[in-house]
């Protein structure tokens, strides 16, 4: 695990600079991103990966802007903390932002509610006024493959082919703002209900991408067709060809 000493200092000093005094230091996640609870209501998220494909704060700014839009319009999301400027902040070389603490409950999310909350987020995101990069996580993954040798040549070429085909096919479908990485780990069952979080991968694309992301494990790993059917029924009709292409693309992105 990364040494969180300096990122913790970055989060603490930024909170203090805006008049909030941390009274705890609870590590909630320590990986490429550090998630740190600093007060009863304040959670900091600090990017520790200084060598990854995303550097700077441009993508953090998109996440913050979208999170604010979703919160203002009543979408089921974890909100940014209201007592600090939304940022993005940067201190000691670390990009960071601040969120409200929510209390997780020990219960599996209802699949019907998953579909409904995703649909609600998509409806609100349609009115997001700022431009977003199109199909960004697909093109980012393709760029990584073109820049680095990660797999045997045959596998590398197969992944590159799947991503390029997906980019070509999905570009012809209607595009709108998406979550971008709508898997179960970015959906929390809380005392406030099901709430989506982690909007750093947001991009413009077909809604089928987010639906493919949330059903991918249940459909392809667990073969839990009951859960898949409940999510899909709650979400409503989508383009089946686009969904199948998104499932393929999602597999390639996860692999890369």
WOVEN-V439942 format. One record per run of one state. SS is the DSSP state (A for helix, B for strand, O for the rest). FROM is the first residue (numbers start at 0). TO is the last residue. Records with the same first field share a line. If there is no record, write none. Layout:
SS->FROM-TO, FROM-TO
//
This chain:
O->0-3, 17-24, 30-31, 37-40, 47-56, 72-75, 77-78, 80-87, 91-92, 100-102, 104-109, 125-132, 134-134, 147-151, 170-174, 177-182, 190-191, 196-202, 205-206, 221-223, 235-238, 255-255
A->4-16, 57-71, 110-124, 135-146, 152-169, 183-185, 207-220, 224-234, 239-254
B->25-29, 32-36, 41-46, 76-76, 79-79, 88-90, 93-99, 103-103, 133-133, 175-176, 186-189, 192-195, 203-204
//
